Amino acid sequence: MLDIKQIRANPDLVRKALQDRQDDPAKVDRLLELDAEYRKIQMRVDQLRQIRNEKSKQIGAIKAGKAEGDADAVKAEVEQFAAELKDLEIQLAGIENQRTDPATGLIYQIPNVPDPSVPVGADETHNVEVRKWGDVPDLAFTPLPHEELGERLGILDMERAAKLAGSRFVLLRGLGARLERALANFMLDLHAAHGYTEVSPPAVSHADTLTANGNLPKFADQLFKLEDWPYYLIPTAEVPLTNIHRGEILDQAQLPMHLTAGTPCFRSEAGAASKDTKGMIRVHQFLKVELVKVVHPDRSFAELDAMVADAERVLQALGLPYRVILLCTGDMGFNSAKTYDLEVWFPSQGKYREISSCSNCTDFQARRGQTRFRDESGAVRFPYTLNGSGVAVGRCLAAILENGQRADGSIALPEALWPYMGGVREIRPERTLQAAVTS
């Protein structure tokens, strides 16, 4: 969340940020009205508490014979002040809930302020292409989509996945399952070799963790909540990784922290009923390797560039053509101050599709979770958090199938994966349950 002092000091900046994000700038005005009312009542509460304390001392002095006066009369005054104080404290609590309650408070509904380098735009059509890498394959045949390739090869079974769990789930088998595991291991090894510490976090989180991360309350409809338990399935490993030091004060020497994790991720995909209904692009459960950084504020944008390069390294090692996109204000995530997307080429669609999103969230998440550090001067400050996909394994697998397809329906695997595949260099049709007769 933003610092209320920042909003008070420069409300026009925050209003413009919301307007540029296609959000409602009136939230700022309402928050400032609540804030002004809160501070006004708080001043009176502080004044009454001081009077009450002074009067209580006066009563004690009178009873001890150290002062003149009517103790009962003073006590009556104290009771009158106490009644007003109780009423004001109730009002204060109500305003505070409207202002800062994690579930409904306005301060939690205001997104991060975009960095000045972010292009202003309403939607993805205003994003800016930064660079491209690799040549898109010049296939001498009509490319098939990954889901059809996978089914023909006997490594992907969407029909039986739907039988087991419903739509938007995936069942991989044989070399398909091995390829998914190989990709995750390859990515984790690559990131570990470049300075990231691997973490194996829980796959569930409670509301405090999701609120600190920024998923609650805004994205509650995207989460899977466990029935009769106060837990949610994680939508990304970013959630637990950014919360490892929630509520702690770190030493500056502990920064920067570079963390990576490969976890299952779960998203309801609410509002995406007609989008990418086939294949592995938009599903409820997927495997993703995540990158998270907790860094000194002065280094955050250099760290963002390095994180993008870390995600690019994966795609380059796999020989997958991609492009880097700088998102505009209207297409950025709620937490982010600046975001780059990596989009990989899908021959069957004739276009690039997102496979990684790398964001600098500045102190937005750290402030929500009260993750702090003590700098060289001894001052306690908020670090900046960054997150990025390093990368989405399912989409990467799908891109490998499509970009590596041959005219005979087989798939050439990237050389970087051969050791992780036990020396297997290609995928050809397998004899599987795909063709089995069902009763």
N, C-alpha and C positions, 0 to 999 in steps of 0.2 A: 504494500500500500504506500501511498505518498505520505510525506511528512505534513501534518496539518499546518506547521509553521510555514512550509513552502507554499501551501495553498493560500494562507492568509497574506503572505508577503507578495505573491504574484498571481492573483486569481485569474487575470486575463490570459496568462500563459497556459494555465490548466484548462480554462474554458476553450481556448483555441485547440488545445490538444484533443479534447473530447470532440470538438467539431470536426477536426481533421480525421479522427478515427470513426466518423459517422456515428458518434454517441451523442448523448443529450447533455449539452453544456449547462442546462438548468440544474443538474445535480450539484454543481459547484455552488450555485447561489443558495440552494436549500441547505447544503452542508454548512456554509458560512453563517446562515441564519441560525441554525442549531448551535453552532459553535459560539456565536455571539451571545445567544440566550444562555447557554451553559456557563460561559465565563461570568456573565452578569449575576446569575444565581449563585455561582461559586463564590464570588466576592462577598455577597450578603451572608452566605453560609459561614465563610471564614470570619466575618465580622461578628456574627452571632456566637460562634464558638469561642471567640476571644472574650466577648462580653460575659458569656456564661462562666468561663473560667475565672474571670476577674470577680464576678459576683459570688461565685462559690468560695473564693479566697476571702472575700469580704465577710461572708456568713461565718466562716471558720474563725476569723479574727474577732468578730463580735462575740461569738460564743466563748472564745478564749479570754475575753476581757481585754483584748489588745486594741479594740476599736469601738467607737460609739455607734449606736444605730439600732434599728429594729430588725432583728434577724428574720422574723416571719415576713415582714414586708419585703425584704430583699429576696427571700425565698419565693415569694409570690411573683416577683419580677422574673426570676430565673425560670419558673414554670411557664410563664407567658412566652419568654424567649424560646424555651424548649419546644413548645407547641409549634411556633413558627418555624423553628429549625427542622423539626420532624417533617413538616409539610414540604419545606423546600428541598430536603434531602430526597423525598419521594419524587418530586419534580425532576431533580437533578439526575436520579437514576433512570427515569424514563427518557430524558433527553440523551443521556449517555448511551442507552440502548439504541436509539435511533441513529446516533452518530458513529458508534464504534462497536456495536454488537457484531461478532463474526458472521452470524447468519443473515442479518438484515441491515446492518449499519451502512450508512452512505459512504463512509470512508473506504469500505471494502468493495464498493461498486464502481469506484473511479479507477480507470486503467492507468498504466504507466504513461509518462510523458515521452513522446518520441524524441529521439536525438535530432538536432538540427540537420544532420546529414541525410535524414530519411526523406525520400520524396513524398510530397503531399498528393494523395489520390484517394478516390472513393473505393476502388476494388482492384482485383488482380490485373485488370487491363492497364493499370498505371504503374505496375511493377517495372523495374529497370533491369535489363539483362547486363550483367557485369562481364562475363566471359563464357566461352565454350571450351570444352576439351574433348578430343577424340573425333574420329570420323564416324558418322552414322553408317551402318552396314549397307552396302549396295547389293541387295539381294536380287538374283536373277529369277526369282519366283515370288508369288504372292505370300507374304509372311503370315503365319498363323498366330493367333493370340495365345498367350502362355497357358491359359486353362485348357484349350484344345490340344496343344502340344503335350501338356502333362497327362491328360487323359489317354491320348493315343500311345504315350510311352508307358502307361500303367503306373505312373508315380504320383498322380494327383487324382483324387476321387471326391469331387464336390457333392455328388449325389448321396453317397453314403455318409459324408460329413453332415449333410442336412438331415439324414435319417437319425443320426446320433444326437445332434444338438440343435438342428434347425438351420435356417438360412444364414449366410455370412460366416460360416465356419469352414475350415479346411482340414482335409485328411491327406497327409503325405505318407508314402510307403516306399520301401526299397531304397533305391538311389535318391529318390526325392527327399525322404526323411533324412538320409545321410547327408545330402547336399545342404539341407537347412542347418543341421548340426555343424557341418564343416564350415559354413559361412560364419556362424556365430563364433566358433572357436578361432577362425582366421582373424576376424575383426578384433576380438578381445586380445589375441596375441599381438596383433599389429599395434594396437593402442598402448598396451603395456610396454612394448618395446620403445614407445615414444613418450614415456614419462607418466602414463596414467596408472593409478592404483586400482586394481580390480576389486570390486565389492560384490558380494552376493546378499542382497537385501530381502526383506520379507516381500511377498507378492500381495499383501494386504496392508492397508493403512487406515487409521481412524480419522475422524473428522478434523482434529487439530492439525494433523500432518497435511491433509489436503487443503485446509484453509490457509495454512502458512505458505504452501506452495502456490496458491492462487486458483486451484480447481474448484474450491467451494468459496462462496455460494454460487458463483456465476455459472459453472458448468456441471451442476448437479445432475442435469438430465443426460449427460454423457457418461455417467458413472454407473457401475454395477454395485449395488449395495447388498450385503449379505443379510438375508432375512433373519430376524431375531438376534442379530449381532450388530454391534456398533462399528462395523468395519466395511470397507469398500475394497474391491479389487483394484489394483493400481492401473491407471491408464498409461503410465510410462514410468520407467525407473527414475526419471527426474524427481518424482514425488519423494521417495525415500532418500535419495542421494542429497537433495538440497536441505533435508531436514535432519541429517545426522547430528549436526551441532546446534540444533534449535535450542534456544534458551541459554546458550553457553557464551562465555567470553573467551575468545581465542587469543593467543599471543601472535603478534605480527609475524614472528618467525615461522609460524605454521602455514602462512600464505606464500605462494598460491597452493591450493589443493586441486589436483586433477584426478577425477574419479571416473571409472567406467563400470558398467554392469550390463550383462545380458539377461533379460527377464522376459517372461510372457507379459503381454499388455492386454488390457481389456477395455473396450469402448462400446457404448451402446449404439453409436452412430445415429443418434436421434436427429431427425430432419434430413437423413440421407437415404430415404426409402427408394428413390429412383436413380441413385448415383452408383455407378460401378457395381452393379448387382452380380456380375459374373467375375470369377477368378479371385485373385489374392490382393487386389488393390485396396479394397475397403471392407474389412472384416471385423468381427467382434473380438476375436482373439488372434494375436500375432506376436512373433518374437522380434525383439528389437535390442540392439546394442546402443546404450545411451552414454553420452559424454556430459559431465558436469564439472564446472570450475567454480571455486570460491576464491576470489582474488582481491588484491588491494585496488581501491577505486581508480588510482592513477594508471593502472595497467589494463583496465578492462577492455578497451577497444583493440589494443594490440593482442590481447588474449582471444578476443572474438575472431580476429583475422586468422590467428593460429588454429583455432578450433575448426574453422571452415576448411583450412588446409588439411587438418587431420581427417575430416570426413571425406575430402576429395581424394586423399591418399588411398582410401579403401577402393573407390571407384576406378582410380587410375591403375591400381594393382590388378584389378579384375578386368581391365580393358573395356569398361563400359562408358560409352560416350555420354556426356552430361553437360549441363550449363549451370551457372551460378546466377541467381536472381536476387536483387535487393528489393525487399518488400516495401510497398508504400504504406502510408499511415492507415489507410482503410482496410488493409489486408493483414496487418500484424496481429499477433496474439495479444491477449489482455495484459500479460506480465511484461511484455518486451518493450525495450526502448529502441532496439534496432535488430532486424532479422534478415539473414540470408537464407534462401532456400537453394538446395541442390536438386535439380531435376534430371532424371536419367531418361535416355531415349527408349521408346517402345515402338519397334517397327510396325506392329500390327495396327497401332493407332496413328502412326505417323506424327507423333509429337512427344515432347518431354513431359514426364510426370514426376511429381515430388517424391523424393526418397530420403531427404534429410532437411531439417530446419534448425538453424543455429542462431541463438538469440542471446543478446546482452540484456539482462533484466535489471541492471544497475542495483540499487539497494532495495528494490521493490519487494522481493521475496524475503530478504534478510530482515527487513523491518517488520514484516508480517510475523515472522518466526522468532524475532528477537535474537538472531544470530549476530554476534558482535565480535570485534577484535580490539585489542589495546595497542595503539600505535607507539612509535618511538618516544613521543612526548608524554605518554601515559594516558592520553585521551582515549575514551571508548567510542568507537565508530562502527558503522555498519559496513561489512564487506560487500562487494558486488558479486552476484551469481550469474553464471552463464550456463546454458544447456544446449545440447544438440544431439541429433541422431547420428550414430556412427557406424552402421546405418540401419534402417528398417530391413530386417532379414527377409521377410516374405516378399517385399517389393523387389529386393535385390535378386532373390531367387527367380522371380518372374522375369526380371530384366535379363538375367543370364539365359533363361530358356529362349526368350525371343531374339536376343542379339546373337546367340550362339547356334541358332537353328540352321539346319542344312536342308537341301532339297529333298533328301530321302527321309526327313522327319527326325533324324538323330540330332543330338545337341553336343557341340564342342564346348568343353569346360575350360575356364581360364586356368593357365598354367599355375598360378599362385595357389589354386585349390587342390592340385594333384596330390601333394603330400597329405592333405586333410581327407582326401577321398580314397586313401589306401592305394594310390597309383592309378585310379580310374581317371581316364582322360576324356571320356565321352559317355553319353547316355543313349542307349538304344532301347527299343521296346522290350519290356519285361513280361514274363508270364506271371500274372497276378490274379487276385480275386476279382479284378475289374471285369473279367469275362465270365465269372462264375455264374451258374444258374441259381437264382434265388427262389425260395418257395413262397 
